């Protein structure tokens, strides 16, 4: 639950980068566990991970 809350604080009102890409994606919130949500690219661009390892970053 703390991880999802931290992700909301980081990504709400922001865009996101995947890896080292220069492209700034709009953020969508996708279902995770226990009705919690995590950020993901709104365009459904594929990527791997939950974001905990820096796979996505807010911008």
PDB file of N, CA, C, O and CB in Angstrom:
ATOM      1  N   UNK A   1       0.825  -1.189   0.000  1.00  0.00           N
ATOM      2  CA  UNK A   1       0.000   0.000   0.000  1.00  0.00           C
ATOM      3  C   UNK A   1       0.875   1.260   0.000  1.00  0.00           C
ATOM      4  O   UNK A   1       0.544   2.237  -0.672  1.00  0.00           O
ATOM      5  CB  UNK A   1      -0.941  -0.006   1.212  1.00  0.00           C
ATOM      6  N   UNK A   2       1.971   1.249   0.736  1.00  0.00           N
ATOM      7  CA  UNK A   2       2.854   2.415   0.775  1.00  0.00           C
ATOM      8  C   UNK A   2       3.482   2.681  -0.588  1.00  0.00           C
ATOM      9  O   UNK A   2       3.657   3.833  -0.984  1.00  0.00           O
ATOM     10  CB  UNK A   2       3.948   2.217   1.824  1.00  0.00           C
ATOM     11  N   UNK A   3       3.820   1.611  -1.301  1.00  0.00           N
ATOM     12  CA  UNK A   3       4.422   1.778  -2.623  1.00  0.00           C
ATOM     13  C   UNK A   3       3.445   2.477  -3.567  1.00  0.00           C
ATOM     14  O   UNK A   3       3.824   3.418  -4.265  1.00  0.00           O
ATOM     15  CB  UNK A   3       4.845   0.411  -3.205  1.00  0.00           C
ATOM     16  N   UNK A   4       2.192   2.023  -3.592  1.00  0.00           N
ATOM     17  CA  UNK A   4       1.191   2.631  -4.474  1.00  0.00           C
ATOM     18  C   UNK A   4       0.971   4.097  -4.103  1.00  0.00           C
ATOM     19  O   UNK A   4       0.854   4.944  -4.988  1.00  0.00           O
ATOM     20  CB  UNK A   4      -0.143   1.853  -4.400  1.00  0.00           C
ATOM     21  N   UNK A   5       0.913   4.402  -2.819  1.00  0.00           N
ATOM     22  CA  UNK A   5       0.726   5.790  -2.379  1.00  0.00           C
ATOM     23  C   UNK A   5       1.904   6.659  -2.811  1.00  0.00           C
ATOM     24  O   UNK A   5       1.717   7.797  -3.240  1.00  0.00           O
ATOM     25  CB  UNK A   5       0.556   5.853  -0.849  1.00  0.00           C
ATOM     26  N   UNK A   6       3.105   6.124  -2.696  1.00  0.00           N
ATOM     27  CA  UNK A   6       4.295   6.871  -3.115  1.00  0.00           C
ATOM     28  C   UNK A   6       4.268   7.131  -4.617  1.00  0.00           C
ATOM     29  O   UNK A   6       4.651   8.211  -5.068  1.00  0.00           O
ATOM     30  CB  UNK A   6       5.577   6.105  -2.732  1.00  0.00           C
ATOM     31  N   UNK A   7       3.817   6.146  -5.394  1.00  0.00           N
ATOM     32  CA  UNK A   7       3.734   6.315  -6.841  1.00  0.00           C
ATOM     33  C   UNK A   7       2.717   7.395  -7.198  1.00  0.00           C
ATOM     34  O   UNK A   7       2.936   8.173  -8.127  1.00  0.00           O
ATOM     35  CB  UNK A   7       3.360   4.986  -7.517  1.00  0.00           C
ATOM     36  N   UNK A   8       1.611   7.446  -6.466  1.00  0.00           N
ATOM     37  CA  UNK A   8       0.608   8.486  -6.712  1.00  0.00           C
ATOM     38  C   UNK A   8       1.188   9.865  -6.416  1.00  0.00           C
ATOM     39  O   UNK A   8       0.953  10.810  -7.169  1.00  0.00           O
ATOM     40  CB  UNK A   8      -0.653   8.240  -5.854  1.00  0.00           C
ATOM     41  N   UNK A   9       1.935   9.987  -5.339  1.00  0.00           N
ATOM     42  CA  UNK A   9       2.557  11.280  -5.016  1.00  0.00           C
ATOM     43  C   UNK A   9       3.537  11.702  -6.110  1.00  0.00           C
ATOM     44  O   UNK A   9       3.595  12.879  -6.467  1.00  0.00           O
ATOM     45  CB  UNK A   9       3.283  11.205  -3.656  1.00  0.00           C
ATOM     46  N   UNK A  10       4.298  10.764  -6.638  1.00  0.00           N
ATOM     47  CA  UNK A  10       5.297  11.078  -7.665  1.00  0.00           C
ATOM     48  C   UNK A  10       4.694  11.422  -9.027  1.00  0.00           C
ATOM     49  O   UNK A  10       5.171  12.333  -9.704  1.00  0.00           O
ATOM     50  CB  UNK A  10       6.235   9.916  -7.824  1.00  0.00           C
ATOM     51  N   UNK A  11       3.647  10.700  -9.431  1.00  0.00           N
ATOM     52  CA  UNK A  11       3.175  10.784 -10.811  1.00  0.00           C
ATOM     53  C   UNK A  11       1.891  11.588 -11.023  1.00  0.00           C
ATOM     54  O   UNK A  11       1.562  11.901 -12.167  1.00  0.00           O
ATOM     55  CB  UNK A  11       2.965   9.423 -11.324  1.00  0.00           C
ATOM     56  N   UNK A  12       1.164  11.929  -9.977  1.00  0.00           N
ATOM     57  CA  UNK A  12      -0.070  12.693 -10.154  1.00  0.00           C
ATOM     58  C   UNK A  12       0.249  14.067 -10.740  1.00  0.00           C
ATOM     59  O   UNK A  12       1.081  14.802 -10.208  1.00  0.00           O
ATOM     60  CB  UNK A  12      -0.824  12.839  -8.807  1.00  0.00           C
ATOM     61  N   UNK A  13      -0.412  14.398 -11.827  1.00  0.00           N
ATOM     62  CA  UNK A  13      -0.205  15.672 -12.497  1.00  0.00           C
ATOM     63  C   UNK A  13       1.067  15.744 -13.331  1.00  0.00           C
ATOM     64  O   UNK A  13       1.434  16.816 -13.812  1.00  0.00           O
ATOM     65  CB  UNK A  13      -0.183  16.753 -11.491  1.00  0.00           C
ATOM     66  N   UNK A  14       1.733  14.625 -13.503  1.00  0.00           N
ATOM     67  CA  UNK A  14       2.998  14.580 -14.234  1.00  0.00           C
ATOM     68  C   UNK A  14       2.845  13.752 -15.512  1.00  0.00           C
ATOM     69  O   UNK A  14       1.785  13.182 -15.772  1.00  0.00           O
ATOM     70  CB  UNK A  14       4.119  13.995 -13.344  1.00  0.00           C
ATOM     71  N   UNK A  15       3.900  13.696 -16.290  1.00  0.00           N
ATOM     72  CA  UNK A  15       4.055  12.751 -17.391  1.00  0.00           C
ATOM     73  C   UNK A  15       5.131  11.777 -16.961  1.00  0.00           C
ATOM     74  O   UNK A  15       5.716  11.940 -15.890  1.00  0.00           O
ATOM     75  CB  UNK A  15       4.423  13.469 -18.755  1.00  0.00           C
ATOM     76  N   UNK A  16       5.405  10.763 -17.775  1.00  0.00           N
ATOM     77  CA  UNK A  16       6.438   9.810 -17.380  1.00  0.00           C
ATOM     78  C   UNK A  16       7.353   9.453 -18.537  1.00  0.00           C
ATOM     79  O   UNK A  16       6.961   9.506 -19.703  1.00  0.00           O
ATOM     80  CB  UNK A  16       5.806   8.553 -16.823  1.00  0.00           C
ATOM     81  N   UNK A  17       8.565   9.092 -18.196  1.00  0.00           N
ATOM     82  CA  UNK A  17       9.553   8.572 -19.138  1.00  0.00           C
ATOM     83  C   UNK A  17       9.734   7.091 -18.846  1.00  0.00           C
ATOM     84  O   UNK A  17       9.710   6.674 -17.688  1.00  0.00           O
ATOM     85  CB  UNK A  17      10.918   9.345 -19.031  1.00  0.00           C
ATOM     86  N   UNK A  18       9.916   6.292 -19.900  1.00  0.00           N
ATOM     87  CA  UNK A  18      10.231   4.874 -19.753  1.00  0.00           C
ATOM     88  C   UNK A  18      11.720   4.715 -20.019  1.00  0.00           C
ATOM     89  O   UNK A  18      12.211   5.069 -21.090  1.00  0.00           O
ATOM     90  CB  UNK A  18       9.371   3.978 -20.727  1.00  0.00           C
ATOM     91  N   UNK A  19      12.423   4.188 -19.048  1.00  0.00           N
ATOM     92  CA  UNK A  19      13.862   4.000 -19.207  1.00  0.00           C
ATOM     93  C   UNK A  19      14.560   5.307 -19.532  1.00  0.00           C
ATOM     94  O   UNK A  19      14.324   6.326 -18.882  1.00  0.00           O
ATOM     95  CB  UNK A  19      14.146   2.979 -20.294  1.00  0.00           C
ATOM     96  N   UNK A  20      15.421   5.274 -20.541  1.00  0.00           N
ATOM     97  CA  UNK A  20      16.180   6.468 -20.943  1.00  0.00           C
ATOM     98  C   UNK A  20      15.538   7.229 -22.097  1.00  0.00           C
ATOM     99  O   UNK A  20      16.136   8.158 -22.638  1.00  0.00           O
ATOM    100  CB  UNK A  20      17.583   6.073 -21.331  1.00  0.00           C
ATOM    101  N   UNK A  21      14.338   6.844 -22.472  1.00  0.00           N
ATOM    102  CA  UNK A  21      13.655   7.487 -23.591  1.00  0.00           C
ATOM    103  C   UNK A  21      13.411   8.968 -23.309  1.00  0.00           C
ATOM    104  O   UNK A  21      13.169   9.358 -22.167  1.00  0.00           O
ATOM    105  CB  UNK A  21      12.329   6.779 -23.881  1.00  0.00           C
ATOM    106  N   UNK A  22      13.475   9.787 -24.355  1.00  0.00           N
ATOM    107  CA  UNK A  22      13.172  11.212 -24.248  1.00  0.00           C
ATOM    108  C   UNK A  22      11.678  11.495 -24.362  1.00  0.00           C
ATOM    109  O   UNK A  22      11.240  12.622 -24.131  1.00  0.00           O
ATOM    110  CB  UNK A  22      13.920  11.982 -25.315  1.00  0.00           C
ATOM    111  N   UNK A  23      10.903  10.488 -24.712  1.00  0.00           N
ATOM    112  CA  UNK A  23       9.461  10.678 -24.910  1.00  0.00           C
ATOM    113  C   UNK A  23       8.765  10.775 -23.557  1.00  0.00           C
ATOM    114  O   UNK A  23       8.957   9.928 -22.684  1.00  0.00           O
ATOM    115  CB  UNK A  23       8.857   9.514 -25.750  1.00  0.00           C
ATOM    116  N   UNK A  24       7.950  11.825 -23.394  1.00  0.00           N
ATOM    117  CA  UNK A  24       7.170  12.010 -22.166  1.00  0.00           C
ATOM    118  C   UNK A  24       5.745  11.528 -22.426  1.00  0.00           C
ATOM    119  O   UNK A  24       5.009  12.135 -23.204  1.00  0.00           O
ATOM    120  CB  UNK A  24       7.180  13.514 -21.701  1.00  0.00           C
ATOM    121  N   UNK A  25       5.366  10.445 -21.777  1.00  0.00           N
ATOM    122  CA  UNK A  25       4.042   9.840 -21.951  1.00  0.00           C
ATOM    123  C   UNK A  25       3.053  10.408 -20.942  1.00  0.00           C
ATOM    124  O   UNK A  25       3.430  10.767 -19.826  1.00  0.00           O
ATOM    125  CB  UNK A  25       4.123   8.310 -21.810  1.00  0.00           C
ATOM    126  N   UNK A  26       1.787  10.488 -21.339  1.00  0.00           N
ATOM    127  CA  UNK A  26       0.747  10.801 -20.367  1.00  0.00           C
ATOM    128  C   UNK A  26       0.621   9.612 -19.423  1.00  0.00           C
ATOM    129  O   UNK A  26       0.925   8.477 -19.792  1.00  0.00           O
ATOM    130  CB  UNK A  26      -0.621  11.120 -21.069  1.00  0.00           C
ATOM    131  N   UNK A  27       0.170   9.885 -18.204  1.00  0.00           N
ATOM    132  CA  UNK A  27       0.050   8.846 -17.183  1.00  0.00           C
ATOM    133  C   UNK A  27      -1.381   8.324 -17.117  1.00  0.00           C
ATOM    134  O   UNK A  27      -2.335   9.102 -17.087  1.00  0.00           O
ATOM    135  CB  UNK A  27       0.486   9.384 -15.809  1.00  0.00           C
ATOM    136  N   UNK A  28      -1.519   7.013 -17.094  1.00  0.00           N
ATOM    137  CA  UNK A  28      -2.788   6.346 -16.816  1.00  0.00           C
ATOM    138  C   UNK A  28      -2.584   5.538 -15.538  1.00  0.00           C
ATOM    139  O   UNK A  28      -1.464   5.136 -15.223  1.00  0.00           O
ATOM    140  CB  UNK A  28      -3.253   5.427 -18.025  1.00  0.00           C
ATOM    141  N   UNK A  29      -3.654   5.306 -14.818  1.00  0.00           N
ATOM    142  CA  UNK A  29      -3.572   4.521 -13.579  1.00  0.00           C
ATOM    143  C   UNK A  29      -4.179   3.151 -13.843  1.00  0.00           C
ATOM    144  O   UNK A  29      -5.351   3.039 -14.204  1.00  0.00           O
ATOM    145  CB  UNK A  29      -4.306   5.241 -12.390  1.00  0.00           C
ATOM    146  N   UNK A  30      -3.378   2.117 -13.661  1.00  0.00           N
ATOM    147  CA  UNK A  30      -3.815   0.757 -13.967  1.00  0.00           C
ATOM    148  C   UNK A  30      -3.998  -0.046 -12.684  1.00  0.00           C
ATOM    149  O   UNK A  30      -3.281   0.172 -11.708  1.00  0.00           O
ATOM    150  CB  UNK A  30      -2.804   0.058 -14.895  1.00  0.00           C
ATOM    151  N   UNK A  31      -4.957  -0.978 -12.681  1.00  0.00           N
ATOM    152  CA  UNK A  31      -5.201  -1.801 -11.495  1.00  0.00           C
ATOM    153  C   UNK A  31      -3.967  -2.604 -11.100  1.00  0.00           C
ATOM    154  O   UNK A  31      -3.229  -3.092 -11.956  1.00  0.00           O
ATOM    155  CB  UNK A  31      -6.373  -2.745 -11.741  1.00  0.00           C
ATOM    156  N   UNK A  32      -3.757  -2.730  -9.814  1.00  0.00           N
ATOM    157  CA  UNK A  32      -2.642  -3.515  -9.287  1.00  0.00           C
ATOM    158  C   UNK A  32      -3.218  -4.573  -8.361  1.00  0.00           C
ATOM    159  O   UNK A  32      -3.753  -5.566  -8.854  1.00  0.00           O
ATOM    160  CB  UNK A  32      -1.599  -2.610  -8.538  1.00  0.00           C
ATOM    161  N   UNK A  33      -3.138  -4.415  -7.062  1.00  0.00           N
ATOM    162  CA  UNK A  33      -3.701  -5.381  -6.113  1.00  0.00           C
ATOM    163  C   UNK A  33      -4.570  -4.647  -5.103  1.00  0.00           C
ATOM    164  O   UNK A  33      -4.351  -3.471  -4.812  1.00  0.00           O
ATOM    165  CB  UNK A  33      -2.576  -6.177  -5.391  1.00  0.00           C
ATOM    166  N   UNK A  34      -5.559  -5.358  -4.573  1.00  0.00           N
ATOM    167  CA  UNK A  34      -6.442  -4.804  -3.536  1.00  0.00           C
ATOM    168  C   UNK A  34      -7.005  -3.437  -3.910  1.00  0.00           C
ATOM    169  O   UNK A  34      -7.058  -2.540  -3.069  1.00  0.00           O
ATOM    170  CB  UNK A  34      -5.693  -4.695  -2.222  1.00  0.00           C
ATOM    171  N   UNK A  35      -7.416  -3.271  -5.136  1.00  0.00           N
ATOM    172  CA  UNK A  35      -7.999  -2.024  -5.652  1.00  0.00           C
ATOM    173  C   UNK A  35      -7.012  -0.865  -5.705  1.00  0.00           C
ATOM    174  O   UNK A  35      -7.426   0.278  -5.898  1.00  0.00           O
ATOM    175  CB  UNK A  35      -9.174  -1.628  -4.805  1.00  0.00           C
ATOM    176  N   UNK A  36      -5.735  -1.124  -5.541  1.00  0.00           N
ATOM    177  CA  UNK A  36      -4.717  -0.084  -5.671  1.00  0.00           C
ATOM    178  C   UNK A  36      -4.368   0.076  -7.143  1.00  0.00           C
ATOM    179  O   UNK A  36      -4.604  -0.831  -7.942  1.00  0.00           O
ATOM    180  CB  UNK A  36      -3.447  -0.427  -4.832  1.00  0.00           C
ATOM    181  N   UNK A  37      -3.810   1.217  -7.502  1.00  0.00           N
ATOM    182  CA  UNK A  37      -3.416   1.467  -8.884  1.00  0.00           C
ATOM    183  C   UNK A  37      -1.973   1.948  -8.943  1.00  0.00           C
ATOM    184  O   UNK A  37      -1.437   2.492  -7.978  1.00  0.00           O
ATOM    185  CB  UNK A  37      -4.351   2.499  -9.537  1.00  0.00           C
ATOM    186  N   UNK A  38      -1.360   1.732 -10.100  1.00  0.00           N
ATOM    187  CA  UNK A  38       0.007   2.177 -10.356  1.00  0.00           C
ATOM    188  C   UNK A  38       0.043   2.936 -11.677  1.00  0.00           C
ATOM    189  O   UNK A  38      -0.802   2.710 -12.543  1.00  0.00           O
ATOM    190  CB  UNK A  38       0.994   0.972 -10.383  1.00  0.00           C
ATOM    191  N   UNK A  39       1.016   3.837 -11.842  1.00  0.00           N
ATOM    192  CA  UNK A  39       1.115   4.588 -13.089  1.00  0.00           C
ATOM    193  C   UNK A  39       1.644   3.724 -14.232  1.00  0.00           C
ATOM    194  O   UNK A  39       2.443   2.809 -14.033  1.00  0.00           O
ATOM    195  CB  UNK A  39       2.014   5.801 -12.898  1.00  0.00           C
ATOM    196  N   UNK A  40       1.174   4.041 -15.420  1.00  0.00           N
ATOM    197  CA  UNK A  40       1.621   3.374 -16.645  1.00  0.00           C
ATOM    198  C   UNK A  40       1.420   4.352 -17.795  1.00  0.00           C
ATOM    199  O   UNK A  40       0.658   5.309 -17.656  1.00  0.00           O
ATOM    200  CB  UNK A  40       0.837   2.024 -16.895  1.00  0.00           C
ATOM    201  N   UNK A  41       2.077   4.138 -18.913  1.00  0.00           N
ATOM    202  CA  UNK A  41       1.867   5.019 -20.064  1.00  0.00           C
ATOM    203  C   UNK A  41       0.428   4.903 -20.580  1.00  0.00           C
ATOM    204  O   UNK A  41      -0.066   3.798 -20.807  1.00  0.00           O
ATOM    205  CB  UNK A  41       2.869   4.680 -21.192  1.00  0.00           C
ATOM    206  N   UNK A  42      -0.232   6.031 -20.761  1.00  0.00           N
ATOM    207  CA  UNK A  42      -1.617   6.027 -21.234  1.00  0.00           C
ATOM    208  C   UNK A  42      -1.735   5.456 -22.642  1.00  0.00           C
ATOM    209  O   UNK A  42      -2.801   4.973 -23.025  1.00  0.00           O
ATOM    210  CB  UNK A  42      -2.184   7.438 -21.202  1.00  0.00           C
ATOM    211  N   UNK A  43      -0.655   5.506 -23.414  1.00  0.00           N
ATOM    212  CA  UNK A  43      -0.674   5.005 -24.793  1.00  0.00           C
ATOM    213  C   UNK A  43      -0.472   3.492 -24.856  1.00  0.00           C
ATOM    214  O   UNK A  43      -0.471   2.910 -25.941  1.00  0.00           O
ATOM    215  CB  UNK A  43       0.404   5.702 -25.619  1.00  0.00           C
ATOM    216  N   UNK A  44      -0.301   2.855 -23.697  1.00  0.00           N
ATOM    217  CA  UNK A  44      -0.102   1.408 -23.590  1.00  0.00           C
ATOM    218  C   UNK A  44       1.247   0.945 -24.135  1.00  0.00           C
ATOM    219  O   UNK A  44       1.401  -0.221 -24.499  1.00  0.00           O
ATOM    220  CB  UNK A  44      -1.207   0.688 -24.317  1.00  0.00           C
ATOM    221  N   UNK A  45       2.220   1.847 -24.195  1.00  0.00           N
ATOM    222  CA  UNK A  45       3.584   1.465 -24.590  1.00  0.00           C
ATOM    223  C   UNK A  45       4.061   0.351 -23.668  1.00  0.00           C
ATOM    224  O   UNK A  45       3.922   0.452 -22.449  1.00  0.00           O
ATOM    225  CB  UNK A  45       4.562   2.693 -24.534  1.00  0.00           C
ATOM    226  N   UNK A  46       4.608  -0.683 -24.225  1.00  0.00           N
ATOM    227  CA  UNK A  46       5.073  -1.802 -23.422  1.00  0.00           C
ATOM    228  C   UNK A  46       6.335  -1.481 -22.636  1.00  0.00           C
ATOM    229  O   UNK A  46       7.183  -0.716 -23.096  1.00  0.00           O
ATOM    230  CB  UNK A  46       5.319  -2.990 -24.301  1.00  0.00           C
ATOM    231  N   UNK A  47       6.457  -2.060 -21.462  1.00  0.00           N
ATOM    232  CA  UNK A  47       7.644  -1.946 -20.625  1.00  0.00           C
ATOM    233  C   UNK A  47       7.556  -3.026 -19.566  1.00  0.00           C
ATOM    234  O   UNK A  47       6.516  -3.671 -19.429  1.00  0.00           O
ATOM    235  CB  UNK A  47       7.769  -0.522 -19.981  1.00  0.00           C
ATOM    236  N   UNK A  48       8.602  -3.233 -18.832  1.00  0.00           N
ATOM    237  CA  UNK A  48       8.657  -4.316 -17.854  1.00  0.00           C
ATOM    238  C   UNK A  48       8.919  -3.757 -16.467  1.00  0.00           C
ATOM    239  O   UNK A  48       9.755  -2.869 -16.297  1.00  0.00           O
ATOM    240  CB  UNK A  48       9.740  -5.338 -18.233  1.00  0.00           C
ATOM    241  N   UNK A  49       8.210  -4.273 -15.479  1.00  0.00           N
ATOM    242  CA  UNK A  49       8.434  -3.879 -14.093  1.00  0.00           C
ATOM    243  C   UNK A  49       7.253  -3.136 -13.499  1.00  0.00           C
ATOM    244  O   UNK A  49       6.236  -2.923 -14.159  1.00  0.00           O
ATOM    245  CB  UNK A  49       9.663  -3.027 -13.995  1.00  0.00           C
ATOM    246  N   UNK A  50       7.405  -2.741 -12.233  1.00  0.00           N
ATOM    247  CA  UNK A  50       6.379  -1.983 -11.521  1.00  0.00           C
ATOM    248  C   UNK A  50       6.766  -0.522 -11.352  1.00  0.00           C
ATOM    249  O   UNK A  50       5.964   0.287 -10.886  1.00  0.00           O
ATOM    250  CB  UNK A  50       6.119  -2.605 -10.161  1.00  0.00           C
ATOM    251  N   UNK A  51       7.970  -0.190 -11.722  1.00  0.00           N
ATOM    252  CA  UNK A  51       8.459   1.164 -11.526  1.00  0.00           C
ATOM    253  C   UNK A  51       9.364   1.297 -10.317  1.00  0.00           C
ATOM    254  O   UNK A  51       9.991   2.340 -10.129  1.00  0.00           O
ATOM    255  CB  UNK A  51       7.310   2.101 -11.393  1.00  0.00           C
ATOM    256  N   UNK A  52       9.445   0.270  -9.502  1.00  0.00           N
ATOM    257  CA  UNK A  52      10.247   0.330  -8.276  1.00  0.00           C
ATOM    258  C   UNK A  52      11.734   0.408  -8.571  1.00  0.00           C
ATOM    259  O   UNK A  52      12.495   0.942  -7.764  1.00  0.00           O
ATOM    260  CB  UNK A  52       9.964  -0.878  -7.405  1.00  0.00           C
ATOM    261  N   UNK A  53      12.157  -0.111  -9.701  1.00  0.00           N
ATOM    262  CA  UNK A  53      13.572  -0.115 -10.052  1.00  0.00           C
ATOM    263  C   UNK A  53      13.968   1.029 -10.968  1.00  0.00           C
ATOM    264  O   UNK A  53      15.049   1.006 -11.556  1.00  0.00           O
ATOM    265  CB  UNK A  53      13.924  -1.411 -10.700  1.00  0.00           C
ATOM    266  N   UNK A  54      13.106   2.028 -11.098  1.00  0.00           N
ATOM    267  CA  UNK A  54      13.422   3.167 -11.946  1.00  0.00           C
ATOM    268  C   UNK A  54      13.084   2.973 -13.407  1.00  0.00           C
ATOM    269  O   UNK A  54      13.548   3.737 -14.253  1.00  0.00           O
ATOM    270  CB  UNK A  54      14.850   3.482 -11.826  1.00  0.00           C
ATOM    271  N   UNK A  55      12.277   1.955 -13.726  1.00  0.00           N
ATOM    272  CA  UNK A  55      11.897   1.711 -15.125  1.00  0.00           C
ATOM    273  C   UNK A  55      11.101   2.882 -15.696  1.00  0.00           C
ATOM    274  O   UNK A  55      11.197   3.182 -16.886  1.00  0.00           O
ATOM    275  CB  UNK A  55      11.076   0.418 -15.238  1.00  0.00           C
ATOM    276  N   UNK A  56      10.318   3.538 -14.849  1.00  0.00           N
ATOM    277  CA  UNK A  56       9.588   4.732 -15.265  1.00  0.00           C
ATOM    278  C   UNK A  56       9.927   5.848 -14.282  1.00  0.00           C
ATOM    279  O   UNK A  56      10.140   5.608 -13.094  1.00  0.00           O
ATOM    280  CB  UNK A  56       8.036   4.471 -15.323  1.00  0.00           C
ATOM    281  N   UNK A  57       9.971   7.069 -14.803  1.00  0.00           N
ATOM    282  CA  UNK A  57      10.274   8.219 -13.952  1.00  0.00           C
ATOM    283  C   UNK A  57       9.323   9.360 -14.286  1.00  0.00           C
ATOM    284  O   UNK A  57       8.959   9.540 -15.448  1.00  0.00           O
ATOM    285  CB  UNK A  57      11.749   8.669 -14.128  1.00  0.00           C
ATOM    286  N   UNK A  58       8.913  10.137 -13.276  1.00  0.00           N
ATOM    287  CA  UNK A  58       8.030  11.276 -13.533  1.00  0.00           C
ATOM    288  C   UNK A  58       8.796  12.424 -14.179  1.00  0.00           C
ATOM    289  O   UNK A  58       9.992  12.601 -13.950  1.00  0.00           O
ATOM    290  CB  UNK A  58       7.372  11.749 -12.232  1.00  0.00           C
ATOM    291  N   UNK A  59       8.094  13.188 -14.976  1.00  0.00           N
ATOM    292  CA  UNK A  59       8.688  14.373 -15.582  1.00  0.00           C
ATOM    293  C   UNK A  59       7.645  15.474 -15.725  1.00  0.00           C
ATOM    294  O   UNK A  59       7.955  16.558 -16.219  1.00  0.00           O
ATOM    295  CB  UNK A  59       9.300  14.032 -16.950  1.00  0.00           C
TER     296      UNK A  59
END
